[in-house]
Amino acid sequence: MKNFKIAVIFGLFLLFGFTNAQKIGVIDTRAILDKMPQYKEAEARLNAQIDTWKSELLAIQTEYAKKKSALDNERVLLVGDQLKQREKEVADLDKNIKTTTSLRFGNNGEVSQLKKNLAVPFEEQIHNAVMTVSEKNGLGTIIDKKDSNVLYHEKKFDYTEKVLDILLNRTPEPEKKDSPTKKSKR
């Protein structure tokens, strides 16, 4: 009797475990973003701004190199206040280069902040689309290949295209099912 109760309880646990098993899906956020034209436009604008800042920084660095070279060449001819003023100009340019580099291209600089701000609205759209796909397909968990180490997954568990269908207002392609080929009658 005791063994029977244990077997029944064990059977119920197994049954409960199988009925509550979660379905897992996989998406690739990087691929989704690459196929969104709005994201590409925003990224192109950001890259144009970054190129502008790089050229401004390059101009400052070029000016610094010229003034430093000129100061090194004329150092023996300069005296007193002239020497101090030229050294101060060179030091100010050097400080300006370091400050600009840090403010624009540092870890918490303008570039990294703009990249984070660029992604936020698109991440929200993707999240909403993922929620819709999850509800439609009864998924308990969706893993992003970009953020985790997905070593292998079957194509049938990849919901990237379904998320893109929602985001780009595309009509989803009908799922292909393997059906046995029928022999034609002659």
N, C-alpha and C positions, 0 to 999 in steps of 0.2 A: 504494500500500500504506500509506504514511504517512497519507494523508488518510482511508483506511478505518479505521485504528486510532483516529484522532481522532474520527471520526464515531461509532464504536462506544462509545468512552469517553464522549463527550458524551451519547449515547443512554442509556447506563447511569446517568449522573448525573441525567438527566431522569426516568428510570423510578424511580430511588431517591428522588428528591425528591417525586414524586407519591405514592408508596406510604407515605411517612412524613409526609405532610401532617397537621397537627393540626386537629382540629375545635375550634372556639371557641364557647363559650356565654356568655350574659349573664344576670346576676341583678340584682335590685334589693333590697339589704339593707334599705333604709328601708321599702319596701312589705312585706317579710317581717315586720319588727319591728312594723309597724302592725297586722298581722293576727294577731299572737300575743297571746292574752288574758293570759298570765302577764307578758309585758313591759309591757302596758298597766297591769296592777295595780301592778307594781313602780314604774313611772313615776308613777302617781297617788300612791303613798305618798311618793315622793321629792318631788313637787311640793307635797304637803301639808306636808312638813318644811321645804321652802324658804319656803313662805308663812308658816309659824310663825316662822322666823328673820327674815323681812322685817318681820313685825309687831313682833317684839322690837326690831329695829333702829330701826323707826319710833318706838317708845315712847321709846327712848333719845334719839333725835334731837329728839323733842318736849320731853322733859325738859330737854335741853341748850338748846333755843331759849328755854324759859321762864326758866331760870336765867340765861342770858346777858342776856335782856331785863331781868330784875329787877336784875341787877348793873349794867347800863348806866343804869337809872333811879335806882338808889340809890347810885351811886358817890360822889356828892358828900356823902352823909350818912354813909358808912362811913369809918372811920379805922383806921389801924394794922393790928392783927392781924385785925380783922373783914374788912377789904378783902382782905388777903392770903388769908384762908381762903376767901372767896367766889370770888376769882380762881382759887384752886387747885381748887375744886369744878368750876368751869366748864372749866378746862383738863383736869382728869381725865376729865370727860364727853366732851370733844372727843377726847382720846386714846383713850378707850374706843370711841367711834364708829369711829375710823380702824382700830383694832385688830380690832374685830369685823367690819368690812367686809372687811378684808384676809384675816382667817382664814376667814371663811365664804364670801365671794363673790369673792375674788381669783383670779388665774390658777391657783394651786396650792392654793386654798382647799378647804374641806370639800365645797362643792357640786360642783366639778369632779371631786374624788376620788370622790364618791358616784356621779356620772354614769358615770365610767369603770368603777367596780366594778359598777354596775348592768348594763352592757353585756357584761361578760366572760362570764358563763355562757351568755348568749344567743348571743354570737359563737361560742362553742365548739359549741353545738348546731347553729348554721347551718353552721359549717365541716364538721362531721360529715355533715350532710345533703347539702352540696355535694359532698363526696367520694363519697357513695353515688350521687348523680345523675350525677356525672362518670364513675364506673365503669360504671353501667348504660347510659349513652348514648355511651360511648367518646370523651369529651371530653378534649382535651389541656390546654385552658386555659379558665378561667371568669373573666370580667371582671365586677366589681361596678360598676354604673352610679353608685353613690354616690361611689366613690373615684376614678373616672377620667372622662375627658371622652368619653363615648360619644356621638357625634354622631348616629349612625343605626344601627339594627339591625332585622333582620326579626323578626317575632313568632315565627317557628318556631325562632329561636335563643335565645329568652328562656326560661330554665328556672326562673324565679321560682316559678311555680305548682307545679312538680314538687318543688322544695325545700320549699315549704309543705305539700304532700301528705305528705312524710316527717315534718316537724316536728309537724304537727297530726294525724297518724295518719289522714289522709283516704284514701279510695280514689281513685286518680287517674281523671280523666275520660278515656274513650277518645279517642284522637286522631282528629280529623275528617279524612277524606281526600276530596279532590274526585273524585267519580265521575260519569261521564256519566249523565244521567237516562235511564231506560228509558221507552220509549213503551208505553203500555198498549194491550193488544189488545182489540178490541171484537168 
